[in-house]
Structures are given as C-alpha cells and as structure tokens.
Amino acid sequence: MTADEATRIVRSHRLLRRYVLPDERVLLAARRHWAKLSEPVLTTVAVLVGCGWLTAELEPTLGERALVVWWLAAAAAVRLAWSLLLWRVEWFVATDKRMLLLTGLVTHQVGMMPLLKVTDMRYSRSVLGQLLGYGQFLLESAGQDQALRQIDWVARPDETYRDLCALIFTPNGPGTRPVPEPAPEPTPHASPTRSWIAPHRSSDEGREAAHRPAPGDTQPIRTRASAHEVPAGPDGSDGSDGTDGADDAAWFVSEPTARYVDLTSPDDPR
C-alpha cells in the first residue's frame, strides 16, 4: 500500500480522522483480514442448515418447539452481523510517528505504540494463515506496560512486514528522529577599536615589523619619520645630534580603508 492510498483511506473515514493527528503522515491503513469472519460465517451457516433440517424432518413431533429452533437460527444471524460490524471498525494504522490499533464498536479502544520505542518485532504465520493469507505481529518495547503489543489478522502480511521494518528499523527512515546538524562556529570579527600589540623581538627586523600596521588596525600608530621629514626643533636641531625630532611627526590611520594621512603637511589638500 502506498502512502497516497493510506492517506485517502484515512480521509474517507471519520473514525480514523478522529485519532490521526493533522501533522502525521499516514503510511499504512488496513482492516483486519477477512479470515477473522470465517468462524462466525461457518457457525451461522451450520446453525441455519441444522435448524432447517430439524424443521423439515421433525416438524410433526416438534410442534410448538419448532419456534425455539428458529430463535436459535436468529441468534446465530445476529452474532454474524455483530461480528461484521466489529470487523468494519477495527483498523490498523501506521504513521511516520506511531502505530495505532482501533477496536471496539460500543466502547472504542485505541492501542498506540511510538515507533521510537519499538525495539523488536516478531512475525509469525500459522498453517491456516499461510493458506488464507494473514499473519500476526508481536511488538517488543523497552517498557513493560504496552498498550499495543499483539496485532492479529494482519492482511497482506509479507508486504506489511516489509513496510513496517523499513518504517521502524531503517536508519534515517520516516520513523527515526532526524539528527540536527551542528551549528557553525561563529567567526571572530576584528574589533574596529582593538589596539595592536607588537610581539617582542630582539633583532632589528623584528623591531621594524613591530611598527608595521597589521590588517584591520584603525588605531593611530605612531612611527618614526624619515630624516627629510623631521622638522627643525625650537633650538634648530634636526635630530642629527641624537635628539628624537621625529616625535613631532607621525603617520595615522584615519579609517578602516587603510588610508594614511601625513600630519606634517597641514597644507596638503587631502
């Protein structure tokens, strides 16, 4: 049975719509096998044949007791009609979340087993079941008290068994809970106001690299200016006598665009 056929069956029966949730996907919906009615049918036929024979052969001697014989035949017919009504309301439904067994005409009973709790399932067919085409399922669960443990008179047992096995025990199947993918780790972003700390190095190359701006730095970085850019101090010193005249000149990073501004040239149009 396909999922579309099972869904159409559920939609066409008000009793099934009452117990199936709106967000469930119906994969199997079937009544009990017709062989369940074989005993009531054979019993009713045997009683009717017997009552007819008694009435035909022993009518002169029975007298008013012939009415009792036909009351017996009527009781057998009522029993057959009751069995037929019970068979019509008994359904086995399997969805992508659970299995349901609906029974009872006057008192409705719904046995339910979540698919995630099914640990094992035994499938058996008697000699009569192999001849007539029905089987029996026995469900095993981790819990001791089970509302749904035995399913008798299963129609199309081989096909139903394969569908249930694929539904329950297939990895990543409809009955398994999907494993969520791990969330990607957040990528650390450089803070626009972080200060750049140069590593300690003993060589001259390391000291030069320490003054070199790193990508993403936006803090003003003070650097040593070249000789021709050093302005003369108040006393006329140009830094050649060992004084650090470069303290009055610096390069600053103005924006994250890595654009440099020369503070020693105030008349620069930039």
Secondary structure, 3 states (H helix, E strand, C coil): CCHHHHHHHHHHCHHHHHHCCCCCCEEEEEEECHHHHHHHHHHHHHHHHHHHHHHHHCHHHHHHHHHHHHHHHHHHHHHHHHHHHHHHHCEEEEECCEEEEEECCCCCEEEEEEHHHEEEEEEECCHHHHHHCEEEEEEEECCCCCCCCEEEEEECHHHHHHHHHHHHCCCCCCCCCCCCCCCCCCCCCCCCCCCCCCCCCCCHHHHHHHCCCCCCCCCCCCCCCCHHHCCCCCCCCCCCCCCCHHHHCCEEECCCCCCEEECCCCCCCC
